[in-house]
Structure formats: structure tokens, C-alpha cells
């Protein structure tokens, strides 16, 4: 478990631009060290804002997009191409404008088709895809606490909800308590749509670095709760951390309720 570090930016636009620059550097460094890189994307306004900033960044061409694996932390279990799906929004913000290898883009399954309305079967299939991608050895995490392998993601990004949810792990719901699976179907989510697919906390914790994104006054209380020592069942964001680094990227509004003396900021 890595202790959280904070980087606070003046506003959400600057936060998105700085996070995009930071992500480019991480991807380039990982590709130089290991030949490829693995990133887990998040949706929502902050995740999509980062992708849009990356698309506009002059340095984006430093990335070898053909050697980048992309995964998702969660997905709305909706039909393929639905505008509310995270992958649909990510394609519009960035993915369709860069030369990715389609075989290395791993969206979570959609409803309909092979899985119909069975989110649990779709989640199990994604867990199998993650496990299959966990080798070769240099690109493999230790077995997660769930007993299943996932790739050793270089960066796993998560948006933080006003209720402290991350991915589709909501306070008190069964998914946040899961310890035996890496991916689960989520039913009865308190925000629409109610049916989703999500990585679990054990899978999230396999990442080398976990970045939590929060911008806006509506995220201030969530950041305060998650960083105050709350338990992960009541505050899922508190249970999201990386093996080597846990980085909270916030704007000034989201950081406005934090006790600044308790968490020294990381260097930007």
C-alpha cells in the first residue's frame, strides 16, 4: 500500500492539462523500460477531460500508440455504441484520433449480443481477458488478493464521485466488499444506469500507480472523507491505492475542505 500524495491545481482545465502531460511521460517511460505500457481509463467529466487534453497536447506524438494497452476500470452495461458508455466517450475524446492497435484496446462488454442482459457473465469474461493478458512474466502483477491475475497496469485512473465511489464501487454495495473476483457485475447502482461492470479493489490495487481525479466543489466533501482515514466500505476511494504510488490529482475547489497540514503535496 502506498500513502496518498496530493497535487492541487488552480482549476479543472489546468488539472486536466497537467494530468495529460504526466500520463504522456509515464507511458513513454514505461515503453522505454519494458517495450509497452498498460493504462486503465476512467470515464466521467474528469476522465474525459484528461483524454481531451491529451488529444490536444503537442507531446502526444511522443507516445508509441501501437504499443499501448488500454483497459477500463468500469463500464455502464448498455448496448454497443451507446453515448453513455465510457468507451464511446473515450473514442470521441481521444482514441479515434490516435493510431492505436485495435487488438490492444480492451473495452468492457456491452449489453445485448453474446451476453444479453447478463452483467455477471460479461464481468466474468472480462476477468478472463485480464488474466490472459497477465503474462509474460515481466508484464505481470503478483496474484491479486482475489487469487486472479491481472496485468501490472502502469497507471490506473479513477474518477472520484461525490459519494466517494470509484469505478462502479459504491459505498456499502456488495461490489466494494468483493475479495474473490477481479471484475464484478454491479446491480442497483444509485446513479443511472443501475447495471454496470467494475474492477474490484483487489484488481485496482495491482496497478503500479493509481491516480484519483477530482475537480469541482461537489467533490470536496468526498476528497475530505476519503483522505481522512474512512473505511473503504463507507468510502470506496479510500481503498483505492497503487503498489508504488497513489496520486490524488485535484483542483482547488475539490481540495478546499482538506486539512493541508496532514497531507504534504507531491511535486507537480
C-alpha positions as CSV (number, residue, x, y, z in Angstrom):
1,X,0.0,0.0,0.0
2,X,1.4,3.4,-1.0
3,X,0.5,6.5,1.0
4,X,-1.6,9.1,-0.9
5,X,0.2,12.1,-2.4
6,X,-1.7,15.2,-3.5
7,X,-1.2,17.6,-6.4
8,X,-3.6,20.5,-6.3
9,X,-4.1,22.7,-9.4
10,X,-5.8,26.0,-9.8
11,X,-8.7,24.8,-11.8
12,X,-10.1,21.8,-13.6
13,X,-8.7,22.8,-17.0
14,X,-5.2,23.1,-15.7
15,X,-5.6,19.9,-13.8
16,X,-6.6,18.1,-17.0
17,X,-3.7,19.5,-19.0
18,X,-1.2,18.7,-16.3
19,X,-2.5,15.2,-15.8
20,X,-2.4,14.6,-19.5
21,X,1.3,15.7,-19.6
22,X,2.0,13.5,-16.6
23,X,0.4,10.5,-18.3
24,X,2.3,11.0,-21.5
25,X,5.5,10.9,-19.5
26,X,4.5,7.7,-17.7
27,X,3.6,5.9,-20.9
28,X,6.8,6.9,-22.7
29,X,8.9,5.9,-19.6
30,X,7.1,2.5,-19.4
31,X,7.6,1.9,-23.1
32,X,11.2,2.7,-22.9
33,X,11.7,0.4,-19.9
34,X,9.5,-2.6,-20.9
35,X,8.6,-2.1,-24.6
36,X,4.9,-1.4,-23.9
37,X,2.6,0.3,-21.4
38,X,-0.7,-0.6,-19.9
39,X,-3.2,2.1,-18.8
40,X,-6.7,1.8,-17.3
41,X,-9.0,4.6,-18.3
42,X,-11.9,6.1,-16.4
43,X,-15.0,7.9,-17.6
44,X,-16.9,10.9,-16.2
45,X,-16.1,14.6,-16.7
46,X,-12.6,14.4,-15.3
47,X,-11.5,11.3,-17.1
48,X,-12.9,12.5,-20.4
49,X,-11.4,16.0,-19.8
50,X,-8.0,14.4,-19.3
51,X,-8.4,12.5,-22.6
52,X,-9.4,15.6,-24.5
53,X,-6.4,17.4,-23.0
54,X,-4.2,14.6,-24.1
55,X,-5.6,14.7,-27.6
56,X,-4.7,18.4,-27.8
57,X,-1.3,18.0,-26.2
58,X,1.7,18.8,-28.6
59,X,3.6,16.0,-26.9
60,X,1.1,13.3,-27.6
61,X,3.1,12.0,-30.6
62,X,5.9,11.0,-28.2
63,X,3.7,8.0,-27.3
64,X,4.0,4.9,-29.4
65,X,0.3,4.3,-29.6
66,X,0.8,0.9,-31.2
67,X,2.5,-0.4,-28.0
68,X,-0.1,0.8,-25.6
69,X,-2.7,-1.5,-23.9
70,X,-5.9,0.2,-22.8
71,X,-8.3,-1.2,-20.3
72,X,-11.3,0.3,-18.4
73,X,-12.0,0.4,-14.7
74,X,-15.7,0.2,-15.1
75,X,-18.5,0.5,-17.7
76,X,-22.1,1.2,-18.0
77,X,-23.8,-2.1,-19.1
78,X,-25.5,-0.6,-22.2
79,X,-25.6,-1.5,-25.9
80,X,-22.5,-1.1,-28.0
81,X,-22.2,2.4,-29.2
82,X,-24.5,3.9,-26.6
83,X,-23.3,7.5,-26.0
84,X,-23.3,6.9,-22.2
85,X,-20.8,4.1,-22.4
86,X,-17.3,5.1,-21.2
87,X,-15.6,3.6,-24.3
88,X,-17.9,5.6,-26.6
89,X,-16.9,8.8,-24.9
90,X,-13.2,7.9,-24.8
91,X,-13.2,7.2,-28.5
92,X,-14.7,10.6,-29.2
93,X,-12.3,12.4,-26.8
94,X,-9.1,10.7,-27.9
95,X,-9.0,7.1,-29.1
96,X,-10.3,7.7,-32.7
97,X,-7.6,10.3,-33.3
98,X,-4.5,8.3,-32.4
99,X,-3.0,5.2,-34.1
100,X,-3.9,2.5,-31.6
101,X,-3.6,-1.2,-32.2
102,X,-7.2,-2.3,-32.1
103,X,-6.1,-5.7,-30.6
104,X,-4.7,-3.8,-27.6
105,X,-7.9,-1.8,-26.8
106,X,-10.0,-3.8,-24.3
107,X,-13.4,-2.3,-23.7
108,X,-15.7,-4.0,-21.2
109,X,-18.5,-6.0,-22.8
110,X,-21.8,-4.3,-23.9
111,X,-25.3,-5.5,-23.1
112,X,-27.1,-7.4,-25.8
113,X,-25.4,-9.7,-28.2
114,X,-23.4,-12.5,-26.6
115,X,-24.2,-11.6,-23.0
116,X,-27.7,-10.2,-23.4
117,X,-28.6,-8.6,-20.1
118,X,-26.3,-10.8,-18.0
119,X,-23.7,-8.3,-16.5
120,X,-22.3,-11.0,-14.3
121,X,-21.4,-13.2,-17.3
122,X,-19.9,-10.2,-19.0
123,X,-17.8,-9.3,-15.9
124,X,-16.5,-12.9,-15.8
125,X,-15.5,-12.7,-19.4
126,X,-13.6,-9.5,-18.8
127,X,-11.8,-11.1,-15.8
128,X,-10.7,-13.9,-18.1
129,X,-9.4,-11.4,-20.6
130,X,-7.4,-9.7,-17.9
131,X,-6.0,-13.0,-16.7
132,X,-5.0,-14.0,-20.2
133,X,-3.1,-10.7,-20.6
134,X,-1.2,-11.0,-17.3
135,X,1.8,-12.7,-18.9
136,X,4.6,-12.6,-20.0
137,X,6.3,-12.5,-16.6
138,X,7.8,-9.0,-16.9
139,X,4.3,-7.7,-17.6
140,X,2.5,-9.5,-14.8
141,X,1.4,-8.5,-11.4
142,X,1.7,-10.7,-8.4
143,X,-1.5,-12.6,-7.9
144,X,-4.1,-10.2,-6.5
145,X,-5.7,-10.7,-3.2
146,X,-8.6,-12.2,-5.2
147,X,-6.4,-15.0,-6.4
148,X,-6.7,-13.9,-10.0
149,X,-4.0,-12.4,-12.2
150,X,-4.4,-9.0,-13.9
151,X,-1.8,-7.1,-15.9
152,X,0.6,-4.9,-13.8
153,X,-1.1,-1.7,-15.0
154,X,1.4,1.2,-15.3
155,X,-1.3,3.7,-14.5
156,X,-4.9,3.1,-13.4
157,X,-7.1,6.2,-13.3
158,X,-10.2,6.7,-11.3
159,X,-12.7,9.5,-11.0
160,X,-14.0,10.2,-7.5
161,X,-17.7,10.6,-7.2
162,X,-19.4,13.0,-4.7
163,X,-20.4,9.9,-2.7
164,X,-16.7,8.7,-2.7
165,X,-17.4,6.0,-5.3
166,X,-14.6,5.0,-7.7
167,X,-15.1,2.9,-10.8
168,X,-18.6,1.5,-10.1
169,X,-17.8,0.6,-6.5
170,X,-20.4,2.5,-4.5
171,X,-20.5,2.8,-0.7
172,X,-22.0,-0.2,1.1
173,X,-22.9,-2.1,-2.0
174,X,-21.7,-5.7,-2.4
175,X,-19.2,-4.9,-5.1
176,X,-17.0,-2.8,-2.8
177,X,-16.8,-5.8,-0.4
178,X,-15.7,-8.2,-3.1
179,X,-12.4,-10.0,-2.3
180,X,-12.6,-13.2,-4.5
181,X,-13.1,-11.7,-8.0
182,X,-11.3,-9.1,-10.1
183,X,-14.3,-8.0,-12.1
184,X,-18.0,-8.0,-11.0
185,X,-21.4,-7.1,-12.3
186,X,-22.9,-4.2,-10.3
187,X,-26.7,-4.1,-9.8
188,X,-28.8,-1.4,-8.3
189,X,-26.2,1.4,-8.6
190,X,-27.5,4.6,-7.0
191,X,-26.8,6.6,-10.2
192,X,-28.0,5.6,-13.7
193,X,-27.7,3.3,-15.3
194,X,-28.2,0.8,-12.4
195,X,-26.4,-2.1,-14.1
196,X,-22.7,-1.8,-14.6
197,X,-19.4,-3.7,-14.7
198,X,-16.5,-2.8,-12.5
199,X,-13.0,-3.8,-11.5
200,X,-12.8,-4.7,-7.8
201,X,-10.5,-3.2,-5.2
202,X,-8.1,-6.2,-5.4
203,X,-7.7,-5.6,-9.2
204,X,-7.3,-1.9,-8.7
205,X,-4.5,-2.4,-6.2
206,X,-2.5,-4.5,-8.7
207,X,-1.6,-1.3,-10.5
208,X,1.8,0.2,-10.1
209,X,0.2,3.7,-9.8
210,X,-3.4,4.6,-9.1
211,X,-4.4,8.2,-9.9
212,X,-7.6,9.6,-8.4
213,X,-9.1,12.6,-10.2
214,X,-11.4,15.1,-8.5
215,X,-12.4,18.5,-9.6
216,X,-15.2,20.8,-8.5
217,X,-16.8,21.8,-5.3
218,X,-19.1,18.8,-5.4
219,X,-16.1,16.6,-4.9
220,X,-14.7,18.5,-1.9
221,X,-16.5,16.5,0.8
222,X,-15.7,13.2,-0.9
223,X,-12.0,14.0,-1.0
224,X,-12.1,15.0,2.6
225,X,-13.8,11.8,3.7
226,X,-11.6,9.5,1.6
227,X,-8.4,11.1,2.8
228,X,-9.4,11.3,6.5
229,X,-9.0,7.6,7.3
230,X,-12.5,6.4,6.4
231,X,-13.0,2.8,5.7
232,X,-13.3,1.6,2.1
233,X,-16.8,0.1,2.6
234,X,-18.2,3.5,3.5
235,X,-15.7,5.4,1.3
236,X,-14.5,3.2,-1.7
237,X,-12.0,5.9,-2.8
238,X,-10.1,5.3,0.5
239,X,-9.5,1.7,-0.6
240,X,-8.0,2.6,-4.0
241,X,-4.2,2.7,-3.9
242,X,-1.3,1.6,-6.1
243,X,1.6,-0.7,-5.3
244,X,4.2,2.0,-5.8
245,X,2.2,5.3,-5.9
246,X,-1.2,6.6,-5.1
247,X,-1.7,10.1,-6.5
248,X,-4.7,12.4,-5.9
249,X,-5.0,15.0,-8.7
250,X,-7.4,17.7,-7.6
251,X,-8.3,21.3,-8.5
252,X,-8.5,23.9,-5.8
253,X,-12.3,23.6,-5.4
254,X,-12.1,19.8,-4.7
255,X,-9.2,20.3,-2.2
256,X,-11.0,23.1,-0.4
257,X,-12.0,21.0,2.6
258,X,-8.7,19.1,3.1
259,X,-6.6,19.8,6.2
260,X,-3.4,20.9,4.3
261,X,-1.1,20.1,7.2
262,X,-1.9,16.4,7.1
263,X,-1.1,15.6,3.5
264,X,2.0,17.3,2.1
265,X,1.5,17.8,-1.6
266,X,3.6,15.9,-4.1
267,X,5.6,17.9,-6.6
268,X,3.6,18.8,-9.7
